[in-house]
Amino acid sequence: MTPDTHSPPPLFVDLDGTLIKTDLLMESTLLLIKQSPWIVFSLPFWLLKGKSYLKARIAERVSMEADTFPLQAEFVAFLQEQHASGRELHLATASDIRLAQPVADRLGIFTSVLASDGIHNLRSEAKLAAIQKLTNGGPFDYAGNAKADFAVWDKARQAIVVNPGAGVESGARKRTHVAQVFDDRPPAWRVWVKETRLYQWMKNLLIGVPLLTAHAFNGGSVLAIVKAFIAFGLVASATYLLNDLLDLASDRRHPRKCRRPFAAGNLGIAKGSIGMGLMLIAGLATASCISPLFLMSLLSYLVITLSYSLYFKSYVLIDVLLLASLYTVRIIAGAIAIQVEVSSWLLAFSMFTFLSLALVKRSSELVAMEKLSRAGAKGRDYQLGDNQIISSMGTAAGYLAVLVLALYVDNPAIQHQYQHPRRLWLLCPLMLYWVSRLWIKTTRGEMDDDPLVFSLKDKGSWWIFSGMIAVTLASI
């Protein structure tokens, strides 16, 4: 290829972490393990035959949605301007050609694609050799993001640095002229706060319910509840990371979940996996400081969560029953932490209440999909036509919770626990109003995906909860 002296030299563009904000090897490996968990034992043997061989074997076994990969938008806009001006652009990546080519086809701006092919791993010096062969040793510019790109920048006329890792930009400047730097990454602390879903820790307030119902207000019990809250929070955050890793494809298709750090490419799979492991270890260690039985309850929560994320999430009704059980497990764990028994009344009330909330979650997803004119929720076994029956079941479950509450209030065995037990009847209309209000908001499309978090942020729900607390205090 003979360069035109009146036009800029060809620009070679890296793929992973540069053009797209993800790592295709990590993502395709994760997808393969999700599809066939036992194949993880084959990965080391493939790697022994070379990294390019590993990439090829993975690529031939997965089907990825290239049109959903998160792009570095500002950099892509720059490339489109360069292409429109007549500049020659080439995609040069260490990813397998079967994964790289669909990305190039999506944008339609690249003259050619240089990629790994099962024999040659096009990284660092190997990538430089392929570029120099294509340019016949002529000048070229290169856009990259990692230290592996230093070998290419050593020979490049100019460097374009995109979302650089630590020390990458300074390393590029030592090797060649850096023409431009593109960086659209949000602050790391903000990414981790969003991904670990710290606001979801509010669900763990359910751990304190046995403390209230048993009237066990003492220093030891309160400290145990605080430890339990932290332990559940850490483990829950770890499971959120795992869930998001497993749901990358469906999250990118979702109108709101596409902004989650993994789906948006703001948190790398490797870093996220390490963070997940550390939080899981810290949570289990904290639980072991409370009691062995509490640790078992937390492990039960973890097993249910993993079975939901890995398998049962796509099964109609089983998924909502498991979601409801996760709420109830928190209450049981709280009772174990302070060594009190959970009454059958509380278990029955929580079971129906949380089943209603779990159905709200599914119904809200279907309402969102209906607005986007989609047939159903991706990654779920629900269709838009199911929403009517889901709403009916959810409303019925909520009203059954009110019935359990009414039977509890009418139970002679609890009369001696309150000075004014008849005042407790006021809880029933308040609960009826709250359940009905949640479902009306759901059918209107005003409900967040998580109804419990919505309730804790909703001003109307706060008024209802305040009223219920006031009624309870007035009855004591």
VOPAGU-2260 file (C-alpha; in pm, 1 decimal, decimal comma):
REM VOPAGU-2260
SITE   aa  ch    i         X         Y         Z
SITE  MET   A    0       0,0       0,0       0,0
SITE  THR   A    1     148,8     332,3    -109,1
SITE  PRO   A    2      51,5     627,6     109,4
SITE  ASP   A    3     -67,8     952,3     -42,7
SITE  THR   A    4     162,5    1230,6      71,4
SITE  HIS   A    5    -127,7    1478,5      58,5
SITE  SER   A    6    -344,8    1287,3     305,3
SITE  PRO   A    7    -284,2    1164,8     660,9
SITE  PRO   A    8    -144,8     813,6     695,9
SITE  PRO   A    9    -380,1     525,9     774,7
SITE  LEU   A   10    -509,8     505,5    1129,6
SITE  PHE   A   11    -508,0     165,3    1298,0
SITE  VAL   A   12    -753,5     125,9    1583,8
SITE  ASP   A   13    -741,2    -119,8    1872,3
SITE  LEU   A   14   -1069,7    -286,7    1966,6
SITE  ASP   A   15   -1086,6    -396,3    2332,0
SITE  GLY   A   16   -1091,4    -101,5    2569,0
SITE  THR   A   17   -1041,9     144,2    2283,4
SITE  LEU   A   18   -1317,1     123,3    2024,9
SITE  ILE   A   19   -1544,8     -71,8    2257,6
SITE  LYS   A   20   -1549,5     -38,1    2635,2
SITE  THR   A   21   -1516,3    -407,8    2712,0
SITE  ASP   A   22   -1277,8    -700,9    2671,3
SITE  LEU   A   23   -1409,5    -955,1    2421,4
SITE  LEU   A   24   -1191,6   -1239,7    2549,7
SITE  MET   A   25   -1315,7   -1192,8    2905,6
SITE  GLU   A   26   -1673,8   -1145,1    2794,8
SITE  SER   A   27   -1680,1   -1440,6    2554,4
SITE  THR   A   28   -1518,4   -1664,6    2817,7
SITE  LEU   A   29   -1781,6   -1561,6    3070,0
SITE  LEU   A   30   -2058,6   -1631,4    2819,5
SITE  LEU   A   31   -1913,3   -1973,0    2736,0
SITE  ILE   A   32   -1889,9   -2071,5    3103,6
SITE  LYS   A   33   -2248,2   -1955,7    3155,1
SITE  GLN   A   34   -2361,8   -2170,3    2860,9
SITE  SER   A   35   -2150,2   -2475,5    2953,0
SITE  PRO   A   36   -2007,2   -2454,4    3307,9
SITE  TRP   A   37   -1808,2   -2778,2    3277,4
SITE  ILE   A   38   -1612,6   -2644,0    2981,5
SITE  VAL   A   39   -1407,2   -2440,1    3227,8
SITE  PHE   A   40   -1189,3   -2751,3    3267,9
SITE  SER   A   41   -1103,7   -2739,1    2896,1
SITE  LEU   A   42    -975,2   -2381,6    2907,2
SITE  PRO   A   43    -627,5   -2461,5    3051,3
SITE  PHE   A   44    -569,1   -2726,2    2783,7
SITE  TRP   A   45    -669,1   -2484,1    2508,4
SITE  LEU   A   46    -437,2   -2222,6    2656,2
SITE  LEU   A   47    -146,5   -2468,5    2645,5
SITE  LYS   A   48    -181,7   -2461,5    2266,1
SITE  GLY   A   49    -149,5   -2083,8    2262,1
SITE  LYS   A   50    -362,9   -1784,5    2344,4
SITE  SER   A   51    -479,3   -1746,2    1984,7
SITE  TYR   A   52    -597,3   -2109,0    1986,5
SITE  LEU   A   53    -785,5   -2042,4    2311,5
SITE  LYS   A   54    -956,5   -1737,2    2163,2
SITE  ALA   A   55   -1055,5   -1929,5    1850,5
SITE  ARG   A   56   -1206,7   -2221,4    2042,2
SITE  ILE   A   57   -1407,8   -1982,1    2258,4
SITE  ALA   A   58   -1519,8   -1766,5    1964,9
SITE  GLU   A   59   -1650,7   -2065,4    1768,0
SITE  ARG   A   60   -1869,9   -2169,9    2061,0
SITE  VAL   A   61   -2039,9   -1841,0    2148,6
SITE  SER   A   62   -2274,3   -1603,2    1973,7
SITE  MET   A   63   -2231,5   -1243,1    2084,1
SITE  GLU   A   64   -2445,2    -940,1    2005,5
SITE  ALA   A   65   -2194,1    -699,2    1854,1
SITE  ASP   A   66   -2457,9    -430,9    1810,3
SITE  THR   A   67   -2490,3    -398,7    2189,4
SITE  PHE   A   68   -2121,1    -362,3    2278,9
SITE  PRO   A   69   -2065,8     -25,1    2452,7
SITE  LEU   A   70   -1870,4     212,5    2229,8
SITE  GLN   A   71   -1639,5     495,8    2328,6
SITE  ALA   A   72   -1886,5     743,2    2181,2
SITE  GLU   A   73   -1659,2    1048,4    2154,5
SITE  PHE   A   74   -1382,0     845,6    1991,6
SITE  VAL   A   75   -1624,9     677,5    1749,8
SITE  ALA   A   76   -1755,7    1020,3    1646,5
SITE  PHE   A   77   -1394,9    1123,0    1575,1
SITE  LEU   A   78   -1339,4     809,2    1364,9
SITE  GLN   A   79   -1655,0     874,3    1166,9
SITE  GLU   A   80   -1532,6    1226,4    1092,2
SITE  GLN   A   81   -1197,1    1086,2     978,8
SITE  HIS   A   82   -1370,8     831,0     757,9
SITE  ALA   A   83   -1596,6    1097,7     607,4
SITE  SER   A   84   -1287,9    1304,3     520,7
SITE  GLY   A   85   -1147,5    1009,9     325,5
SITE  ARG   A   86    -892,9     880,5     575,4
SITE  GLU   A   87    -816,2     510,0     566,9
SITE  LEU   A   88    -909,8     330,7     890,4
SITE  HIS   A   89    -815,5     -24,1     991,1
SITE  LEU   A   90    -923,6    -227,2    1293,0
SITE  ALA   A   91    -622,3    -397,5    1455,2
SITE  THR   A   92    -701,4    -622,8    1748,9
SITE  ALA   A   93    -580,7    -925,2    1941,5
SITE  SER   A   94    -940,4   -1050,4    1960,1
SITE  ASP   A   95   -1042,1   -1338,3    1736,6
SITE  ILE   A   96   -1152,6   -1242,0    1386,5
SITE  ARG   A   97   -1495,9   -1400,6    1442,0
SITE  LEU   A   98   -1563,8   -1154,9    1723,3
SITE  ALA   A   99   -1390,1    -852,1    1570,6
SITE  GLN   A  100   -1544,3    -861,9    1223,7
SITE  PRO   A  101   -1906,7    -807,5    1341,5
SITE  VAL   A  102   -1796,5    -494,2    1530,1
SITE  ALA   A  103   -1628,0    -358,9    1217,3
SITE  ASP   A  104   -1938,7    -442,1    1012,5
SITE  ARG   A  105   -2153,4    -259,1    1266,9
SITE  LEU   A  106   -1969,4      69,5    1212,4
SITE  GLY   A  107   -1888,8      30,2     843,8
SITE  ILE   A  108   -1587,5     262,0     852,8
SITE  PHE   A  109   -1293,5      19,4     841,5
SITE  THR   A  110   -1109,8     -77,1     523,8
SITE  SER   A  111    -979,5    -400,0     676,9
SITE  VAL   A  112    -965,7    -598,5     999,8
SITE  LEU   A  113    -640,9    -734,5    1143,1
SITE  ALA   A  114    -718,2    -988,8    1415,6
SITE  SER   A  115    -610,7   -1314,3    1578,3
SITE  ASP   A  116    -694,5   -1618,4    1366,2
SITE  GLY   A  117    -639,6   -1922,5    1585,0
SITE  ILE   A  118    -270,7   -1942,1    1493,9
SITE  HIS   A  119    -130,5   -1590,7    1534,9
SITE  ASN   A  120    -214,9   -1385,7    1844,2
SITE  LEU   A  121    -214,3   -1030,2    1709,2
SITE  ARG   A  122     -84,7    -852,4    2016,2
SITE  SER   A  123     205,2    -613,8    2076,5
SITE  GLU   A  124     497,0    -698,0    1839,3
SITE  ALA   A  125     279,7    -935,0    1634,0
SITE  LYS   A  126      28,3    -657,0    1578,0
SITE  LEU   A  127     307,4    -417,5    1478,6
SITE  ALA   A  128     438,3    -669,6    1224,1
SITE  ALA   A  129      92,3    -708,3    1070,0
SITE  ILE   A  130      50,8    -330,1    1048,4
SITE  GLN   A  131     392,2    -279,7     889,2
SITE  LYS   A  132     320,5    -554,6     638,1
SITE  LEU   A  133      -5,5    -387,1     537,5
SITE  THR   A  134     154,4     -42,2     508,5
SITE  ASN   A  135     470,2    -172,5     336,9
SITE  GLY   A  136     670,4      -7,3     613,6
SITE  GLY   A  137     503,7     328,8     553,8
SITE  PRO   A  138     388,5     575,5     821,3
SITE  PHE   A  139      78,7     507,6    1028,1
SITE  ASP   A  140    -105,3     633,2    1334,4
SITE  TYR   A  141    -236,4     405,8    1606,9
SITE  ALA   A  142    -511,4     434,3    1868,8
SITE  GLY   A  143    -486,4     216,3    2178,5
SITE  ASN   A  144    -536,2     205,3    2552,8
SITE  ALA   A  145    -291,6     -39,5    2714,6
SITE  LYS   A  146      77,3    -106,0    2780,9
SITE  ALA   A  147      59,9    -387,2    2524,5
SITE  ASP   A  148      28,8    -108,5    2265,3
SITE  PHE   A  149     371,9      39,0    2348,7
SITE  ALA   A  150     541,5    -178,3    2085,4
SITE  VAL   A  151     310,0     -36,2    1817,8
SITE  TRP   A  152     347,6     322,2    1937,3
SITE  ASP   A  153     726,8     283,9    1918,3
SITE  LYS   A  154     694,8     285,2    1538,0
SITE  ALA   A  155     380,0     493,7    1495,9
SITE  ARG   A  156     389,2     848,5    1359,4
SITE  GLN   A  157     130,0     959,7    1615,4
SITE  ALA   A  158     -59,7     804,4    1902,3
SITE  ILE   A  159    -422,9     844,0    1997,2
SITE  VAL   A  160    -483,1     733,7    2355,3
SITE  VAL   A  161    -830,6     617,7    2459,0
SITE  ASN   A  162    -939,7     549,5    2819,0
SITE  PRO   A  163    -578,7     470,9    2917,4
SITE  GLY   A  164    -477,9     244,8    3202,0
SITE  ALA   A  165    -231,3     356,0    3469,9
SITE  GLY   A  166      92,8     481,2    3315,6
SITE  VAL   A  167     -26,7     429,1    2958,5
SITE  GLU   A  168     -59,2     791,7    2851,5
SITE  SER   A  169     283,5     886,5    2989,5
SITE  GLY   A  170     433,3     575,3    2828,6
SITE  ALA   A  171     282,4     667,3    2492,5
SITE  ARG   A  172     423,9    1021,7    2516,1
SITE  LYS   A  173     774,3     878,1    2568,8
SITE  ARG   A  174     745,1     682,6    2245,2
SITE  THR   A  175     576,6     915,6    1999,1
SITE  HIS   A  176     368,5    1228,6    1964,0
SITE  VAL   A  177      28,3    1192,0    2130,3
SITE  ALA   A  178    -217,4    1366,2    1901,6
SITE  GLN   A  179    -531,6    1323,9    2112,0
SITE  VAL   A  180    -657,7    1168,5    2433,5
SITE  PHE   A  181   -1015,3    1048,7    2473,6
SITE  ASP   A  182   -1136,8     959,9    2821,8
SITE  ASP   A  183   -1505,5     928,1    2907,7
SITE  ARG   A  184   -1474,9     717,9    3223,7
SITE  PRO   A  185   -1663,8     833,3    3534,5
SITE  PRO   A  186   -1479,2     845,6    3871,0
SITE  ALA   A  187   -1398,4     496,7    4000,6
SITE  TRP   A  188   -1570,2     553,7    4336,4
SITE  ARG   A  189   -1893,7     645,8    4161,7
SITE  VAL   A  190   -1874,9     333,1    3945,4
SITE  TRP   A  191   -1828,8     106,5    4247,5
SITE  VAL   A  192   -2106,5     274,4    4446,0
SITE  LYS   A  193   -2342,5     222,2    4153,7
SITE  GLU   A  194   -2236,5    -136,2    4080,3
SITE  THR   A  195   -2246,4    -256,6    4442,0
SITE  ARG   A  196   -2594,7    -104,3    4469,8
SITE  LEU   A  197   -2541,2      45,9    4814,7
SITE  TYR   A  198   -2896,9     179,2    4802,8
SITE  GLN   A  199   -3011,6    -185,5    4790,0
SITE  TRP   A  200   -2865,5    -232,1    5136,0
SITE  MET   A  201   -3189,3     -75,1    5258,2
SITE  LYS   A  202   -3348,0    -415,9    5198,8
SITE  ASN   A  203   -3133,1    -546,7    5481,0
SITE  LEU   A  204   -3331,5    -334,4    5724,4
SITE  LEU   A  205   -3561,4    -638,8    5721,9
SITE  ILE   A  206   -3296,6    -808,0    5937,1
SITE  GLY   A  207   -3403,4    -574,5    6217,8
SITE  VAL   A  208   -3771,6    -674,1    6204,4
SITE  PRO   A  209   -3731,7    -953,3    6467,3
SITE  LEU   A  210   -3563,6    -698,1    6694,0
SITE  LEU   A  211   -3882,7    -489,6    6679,9
SITE  THR   A  212   -4135,6    -771,0    6704,5
SITE  ALA   A  213   -3951,9    -940,5    6993,8
SITE  HIS   A  214   -3897,3    -606,9    7175,8
SITE  ALA   A  215   -3536,5    -721,5    7229,1
SITE  PHE   A  216   -3374,2    -379,3    7260,3
SITE  ASN   A  217   -3039,1    -431,6    7432,8
SITE  GLY   A  218   -2680,0    -355,8    7343,7
SITE  GLY   A  219   -2583,7    -709,1    7244,7
SITE  SER   A  220   -2885,1    -759,2    7018,7
SITE  VAL   A  221   -2843,1    -423,5    6847,0
SITE  LEU   A  222   -2472,5    -492,8    6783,0
SITE  ALA   A  223   -2557,8    -835,7    6640,7
SITE  ILE   A  224   -2814,9    -680,6    6405,4
SITE  VAL   A  225   -2559,9    -421,6    6286,8
SITE  LYS   A  226   -2306,0    -696,4    6212,0
SITE  ALA   A  227   -2574,5    -899,2    6035,8
SITE  PHE   A  228   -2673,2    -595,2    5829,9
SITE  ILE   A  229   -2313,1    -545,7    5713,8
SITE  ALA   A  230   -2261,1    -916,9    5639,9
SITE  PHE   A  231   -2575,4    -939,2    5427,9
SITE  GLY   A  232   -2490,1    -613,4    5254,2
SITE  LEU   A  233   -2145,1    -731,9    5148,3
SITE  VAL   A  234   -2268,0   -1069,7    5025,8
SITE  ALA   A  235   -2566,2    -911,2    4850,0
SITE  SER   A  236   -2336,6    -664,5    4671,1
SITE  ALA   A  237   -2115,8    -954,3    4560,5
SITE  THR   A  238   -2419,4   -1133,6    4417,4
SITE  TYR   A  239   -2528,3    -815,9    4236,7
SITE  LEU   A  240   -2190,5    -810,3    4063,0
SITE  LEU   A  241   -2224,6   -1175,5    3965,6
SITE  ASN   A  242   -2579,7   -1122,7    3843,9
SITE  ASP   A  243   -2473,5    -827,4    3628,3
SITE  LEU   A  244   -2184,0   -1025,1    3481,3
SITE  LEU   A  245   -2419,0   -1307,0    3385,3
SITE  ASP   A  246   -2681,4   -1067,9    3248,2
SITE  LEU   A  247   -2457,9    -851,2    3029,5
SITE  ALA   A  248   -2642,2    -921,2    2703,7
SITE  SER   A  249   -2994,0    -874,5    2841,3
SITE  ASP   A  250   -2894,0    -568,0    3046,5
SITE  ARG   A  251   -2760,7    -396,3    2733,4
SITE  ARG   A  252   -3100,3    -442,0    2571,1
SITE  HIS   A  253   -3283,5    -299,2    2871,2
SITE  PRO   A  254   -3380,4      72,1    2866,1
SITE  ARG   A  255   -3244,5     136,0    3217,5
SITE  LYS   A  256   -3012,0    -153,3    3301,5
SITE  CYS   A  257   -2793,6     -68,3    3000,9
SITE  ARG   A  258   -2645,0     207,8    3218,4
SITE  ARG   A  259   -2513,7     -36,2    3478,9
SITE  PRO   A  260   -2130,8     -23,1    3502,7
SITE  PHE   A  261   -2063,5    -366,3    3350,9
SITE  ALA   A  262   -2316,6    -323,4    3070,9
SITE  ALA   A  263   -2196,9      30,8    2995,6
SITE  GLY   A  264   -1831,9     -75,1    2999,6
SITE  ASN   A  265   -1738,5     150,4    3291,4
SITE  LEU   A  266   -1622,2    -142,3    3506,0
SITE  GLY   A  267   -1397,3    -412,8    3365,4
SITE  ILE   A  268   -1487,7    -777,9    3409,2
SITE  ALA   A  269   -1152,5    -861,5    3573,4
SITE  LYS   A  270   -1171,1    -579,3    3829,9
SITE  GLY   A  271   -1534,6    -654,3    3900,7
SITE  SER   A  272   -1462,8   -1023,1    3957,8
SITE  ILE   A  273   -1185,9    -942,5    4206,2
SITE  GLY   A  274   -1411,2    -697,6    4390,1
SITE  MET   A  275   -1687,2    -957,4    4400,1
SITE  GLY   A  276   -1456,0   -1213,6    4558,5
SITE  LEU   A  277   -1327,1    -971,7    4822,3
SITE  MET   A  278   -1677,6    -863,4    4925,2
SITE  LEU   A  279   -1794,0   -1223,8    4947,7
SITE  ILE   A  280   -1503,2   -1320,1    5173,1
SITE  ALA   A  281   -1553,8   -1012,1    5394,8
SITE  GLY   A  282   -1927,0   -1079,7    5426,9
SITE  LEU   A  283   -1883,9   -1444,9    5523,4
SITE  ALA   A  284   -1606,8   -1354,7    5769,7
SITE  THR   A  285   -1835,6   -1098,6    5936,2
SITE  ALA   A  286   -2116,1   -1355,6    5956,7
SITE  SER   A  287   -1886,5   -1608,3    6123,8
SITE  CYS   A  288   -1826,2   -1353,8    6401,5
SITE  ILE   A  289   -2197,8   -1361,8    6492,6
SITE  SER   A  290   -2267,4   -1735,8    6513,8
SITE  PRO   A  291   -2227,6   -2054,3    6308,8
SITE  LEU   A  292   -2605,0   -2072,6    6265,3
SITE  PHE   A  293   -2617,7   -1718,0    6129,4
SITE  LEU   A  294   -2337,5   -1806,4    5888,6
SITE  MET   A  295   -2552,3   -2097,7    5769,0
SITE  SER   A  296   -2845,4   -1862,0    5712,5
SITE  LEU   A  297   -2624,4   -1629,8    5508,0
SITE  LEU   A  298   -2494,3   -1925,0    5306,4
SITE  SER   A  299   -2856,6   -2027,9    5245,9
SITE  TYR   A  300   -2924,4   -1679,1    5113,9
SITE  LEU   A  301   -2618,4   -1709,8    4889,0
SITE  VAL   A  302   -2725,9   -2051,8    4755,2
SITE  ILE   A  303   -3077,3   -1926,7    4676,1
SITE  THR   A  304   -2935,6   -1617,7    4505,6
SITE  LEU   A  305   -2690,7   -1819,8    4296,7
SITE  SER   A  306   -2954,0   -2075,8    4197,5
SITE  TYR   A  307   -3177,2   -1786,2    4093,5
SITE  SER   A  308   -2905,1   -1606,6    3895,7
SITE  LEU   A  309   -2757,3   -1914,2    3729,9
SITE  TYR   A  310   -3064,4   -2119,4    3657,5
SITE  PHE   A  311   -3411,6   -2032,0    3784,2
SITE  LYS   A  312   -3425,6   -1669,5    3670,6
SITE  SER   A  313   -3572,6   -1775,6    3336,3
SITE  TYR   A  314   -3844,1   -1998,0    3487,2
SITE  VAL   A  315   -4192,9   -1851,0    3519,1
SITE  LEU   A  316   -4316,6   -1818,6    3880,3
SITE  ILE   A  317   -4021,9   -2011,2    4026,9
SITE  ASP   A  318   -3820,1   -1692,6    3990,4
SITE  VAL   A  319   -4067,3   -1479,9    4187,7
SITE  LEU   A  320   -4100,3   -1744,1    4459,6
SITE  LEU   A  321   -3722,6   -1742,0    4502,0
SITE  LEU   A  322   -3714,6   -1361,6    4506,4
SITE  ALA   A  323   -3981,6   -1360,1    4777,4
SITE  SER   A  324   -3786,7   -1617,1    4978,5
SITE  LEU   A  325   -3476,7   -1395,7    4970,8
SITE  TYR   A  326   -3668,9   -1126,2    5158,3
SITE  THR   A  327   -3800,1   -1376,9    5412,6
SITE  VAL   A  328   -3453,9   -1527,4    5467,4
SITE  ARG   A  329   -3338,1   -1184,1    5583,9
SITE  ILE   A  330   -3603,7   -1182,1    5856,2
SITE  ILE   A  331   -3515,6   -1536,3    5965,0
SITE  ALA   A  332   -3145,4   -1444,9    5971,9
SITE  GLY   A  333   -3220,6   -1143,4    6189,5
SITE  ALA   A  334   -3400,1   -1367,8    6437,3
SITE  ILE   A  335   -3105,7   -1607,6    6440,2
SITE  ALA   A  336   -2863,5   -1319,7    6499,9
SITE  ILE   A  337   -3043,8   -1213,0    6819,8
SITE  GLN   A  338   -3144,3   -1569,1    6914,4
SITE  VAL   A  339   -3523,3   -1532,7    6910,7
SITE  GLU   A  340   -3789,6   -1740,9    6739,8
SITE  VAL   A  341   -3976,1   -1612,5    6435,6
SITE  SER   A  342   -4351,6   -1637,2    6483,0
SITE  SER   A  343   -4561,4   -1820,5    6225,2
SITE  TRP   A  344   -4763,0   -1498,6    6190,5
SITE  LEU   A  345   -4456,9   -1301,8    6082,5
SITE  LEU   A  346   -4348,0   -1574,0    5840,1
SITE  ALA   A  347   -4691,8   -1593,7    5677,5
SITE  PHE   A  348   -4722,2   -1214,8    5655,7
SITE  SER   A  349   -4375,2   -1176,5    5504,7
SITE  MET   A  350   -4430,5   -1461,5    5257,7
SITE  PHE   A  351   -4741,3   -1304,8    5101,3
SITE  THR   A  352   -4607,8    -947,8    5119,4
SITE  PHE   A  353   -4281,5   -1030,6    4947,9
SITE  LEU   A  354   -4449,1   -1252,5    4688,4
SITE  SER   A  355   -4658,7    -949,9    4594,8
SITE  LEU   A  356   -4344,7    -733,7    4573,6
SITE  ALA   A  357   -4163,6    -992,9    4360,3
SITE  LEU   A  358   -4458,7    -998,7    4120,0
SITE  VAL   A  359   -4451,6    -617,2    4112,5
SITE  LYS   A  360   -4089,9    -642,5    3996,8
SITE  ARG   A  361   -4179,7    -872,8    3707,7
SITE  SER   A  362   -4488,4    -675,1    3612,8
SITE  SER   A  363   -4292,2    -349,4    3601,4
SITE  GLU   A  364   -4042,7    -510,1    3361,1
SITE  LEU   A  365   -4324,2    -620,3    3129,9
SITE  VAL   A  366   -4480,2    -273,4    3138,3
SITE  ALA   A  367   -4141,8    -125,4    3039,0
SITE  MET   A  368   -4106,2    -379,1    2756,4
SITE  GLU   A  369   -4458,8    -300,2    2635,4
SITE  LYS   A  370   -4367,4      66,9    2603,8
SITE  LEU   A  371   -4073,8     -37,4    2385,8
SITE  SER   A  372   -4303,1    -262,3    2177,6
SITE  ARG   A  373   -4109,8    -576,7    2265,7
SITE  ALA   A  374   -4270,6    -919,0    2292,0
SITE  GLY   A  375   -4133,3    -995,1    2636,9
SITE  ALA   A  376   -3856,2    -946,9    2888,4
SITE  LYS   A  377   -3523,5   -1064,2    2745,1
SITE  GLY   A  378   -3366,2   -1334,9    2958,6
SITE  ARG   A  379   -3703,2   -1412,3    3120,0
SITE  ASP   A  380   -3976,4   -1659,3    3022,1
SITE  TYR   A  381   -4250,8   -1397,2    3044,1
SITE  GLN   A  382   -4458,1   -1252,4    2760,8
SITE  LEU   A  383   -4656,9    -929,7    2754,6
SITE  GLY   A  384   -4979,8   -1128,3    2768,4
SITE  ASP   A  385   -4876,3   -1263,4    3109,7
SITE  ASN   A  386   -4897,1    -923,0    3273,1
SITE  GLN   A  387   -5269,6    -943,0    3343,4
SITE  ILE   A  388   -5244,9   -1267,7    3539,0
SITE  ILE   A  389   -4924,9   -1152,3    3711,6
SITE  SER   A  390   -5102,9    -837,1    3828,9
SITE  SER   A  391   -5395,9   -1045,1    3954,3
SITE  MET   A  392   -5169,9   -1284,4    4145,3
SITE  GLY   A  393   -4964,6   -1000,4    4287,9
SITE  THR   A  394   -5266,8    -807,2    4409,9
SITE  ALA   A  395   -5414,1   -1125,1    4559,9
SITE  ALA   A  396   -5087,2   -1202,2    4741,6
SITE  GLY   A  397   -5080,3    -850,4    4884,6
SITE  TYR   A  398   -5438,4    -877,3    5005,9
SITE  LEU   A  399   -5363,9   -1218,1    5160,5
SITE  ALA   A  400   -5089,8   -1045,6    5360,7
SITE  VAL   A  401   -5354,7    -802,2    5487,1
SITE  LEU   A  402   -5577,2   -1098,6    5576,7
SITE  VAL   A  403   -5293,9   -1255,3    5777,5
SITE  LEU   A  404   -5246,1    -922,2    5954,0
SITE  ALA   A  405   -5618,1    -906,7    6035,7
SITE  LEU   A  406   -5617,1   -1262,0    6175,2
SITE  TYR   A  407   -5312,3   -1173,0    6383,9
SITE  VAL   A  408   -5482,3    -865,5    6527,3
SITE  ASP   A  409   -5793,3   -1072,7    6606,6
SITE  ASN   A  410   -5592,9   -1349,9    6773,3
SITE  PRO   A  411   -5671,2   -1361,5    7149,1
SITE  ALA   A  412   -5319,4   -1486,9    7221,2
SITE  ILE   A  413   -5165,1   -1149,8    7134,2
SITE  GLN   A  414   -5416,8    -932,2    7319,2
SITE  HIS   A  415   -5208,6    -926,1    7637,4
SITE  GLN   A  416   -4907,3    -787,1    7448,8
SITE  TYR   A  417   -5080,6    -453,6    7386,8
SITE  GLN   A  418   -5267,7    -216,8    7616,3
SITE  HIS   A  419   -5498,2    -108,6    7332,4
SITE  PRO   A  420   -5504,3    -402,8    7089,2
SITE  ARG   A  421   -5815,0    -279,8    6903,6
SITE  ARG   A  422   -5617,8      13,5    6766,6
SITE  LEU   A  423   -5409,9    -235,5    6566,9
SITE  TRP   A  424   -5707,3    -277,4    6331,1
SITE  LEU   A  425   -5606,1      54,8    6176,8
SITE  LEU   A  426   -5302,2    -123,7    6031,3
SITE  CYS   A  427   -5525,3    -316,3    5791,0
SITE  PRO   A  428   -5663,9     -22,3    5588,6
SITE  LEU   A  429   -5317,1     134,5    5579,0
SITE  MET   A  430   -5170,8    -190,1    5444,8
SITE  LEU   A  431   -5457,3    -225,2    5195,1
SITE  TYR   A  432   -5394,5     125,3    5068,0
SITE  TRP   A  433   -5019,7      64,6    5034,2
SITE  VAL   A  434   -5058,5    -261,0    4838,8
SITE  SER   A  435   -5323,8    -111,1    4610,6
SITE  ARG   A  436   -5114,1     200,3    4552,4
SITE  LEU   A  437   -4808,1      -6,8    4455,2
SITE  TRP   A  438   -5003,8    -200,7    4196,8
SITE  ILE   A  439   -5168,9     106,7    4049,3
SITE  LYS   A  440   -4826,0     268,4    4008,7
SITE  THR   A  441   -4695,8     -53,2    3852,4
SITE  THR   A  442   -4970,0     -70,1    3589,6
SITE  ARG   A  443   -4908,4     297,9    3509,5
SITE  GLY   A  444   -4540,3     226,7    3447,2
SITE  GLU   A  445   -4429,1     442,6    3740,7
SITE  MET   A  446   -4263,4     161,8    3936,8
SITE  ASP   A  447   -3888,9     106,9    3959,9
SITE  ASP   A  448   -3763,8    -246,3    3900,8
SITE  ASP   A  449   -3727,4    -299,2    4275,1
SITE  PRO   A  450   -4051,6    -217,4    4459,8
SITE  LEU   A  451   -3901,1    -233,0    4808,9
SITE  VAL   A  452   -3636,4      24,9    4722,5
SITE  PHE   A  453   -3906,8     230,6    4551,0
SITE  SER   A  454   -4116,6     218,0    4868,8
SITE  LEU   A  455   -3824,5     333,9    5080,7
SITE  LYS   A  456   -3777,0     633,8    4848,1
SITE  ASP   A  457   -4145,6     705,1    4785,8
SITE  LYS   A  458   -4293,4     992,5    4988,4
SITE  GLY   A  459   -4641,3     836,4    4989,9
SITE  SER   A  460   -4506,9     507,9    5123,4
SITE  TRP   A  461   -4320,8     693,0    5397,4
SITE  TRP   A  462   -4645,9     853,0    5512,5
SITE  ILE   A  463   -4811,1     510,2    5521,5
SITE  PHE   A  464   -4520,2     352,0    5709,6
SITE  SER   A  465   -4517,7     642,1    5955,5
SITE  GLY   A  466   -4889,0     590,9    6012,6
SITE  MET   A  467   -4839,9     219,9    6076,0
SITE  ILE   A  468   -4560,0     289,8    6324,4
SITE  ALA   A  469   -4775,3     549,2    6500,8
SITE  VAL   A  470   -5066,5     303,6    6525,2
SITE  THR   A  471   -4839,3      33,5    6665,8
SITE  LEU   A  472   -4690,8     269,1    6926,2
SITE  ALA   A  473   -5037,9     391,1    7023,4
SITE  SER   A  474   -5143,4      30,0    7080,7
SITE  ILE   A  475   -4859,5     -60,9    7315,1
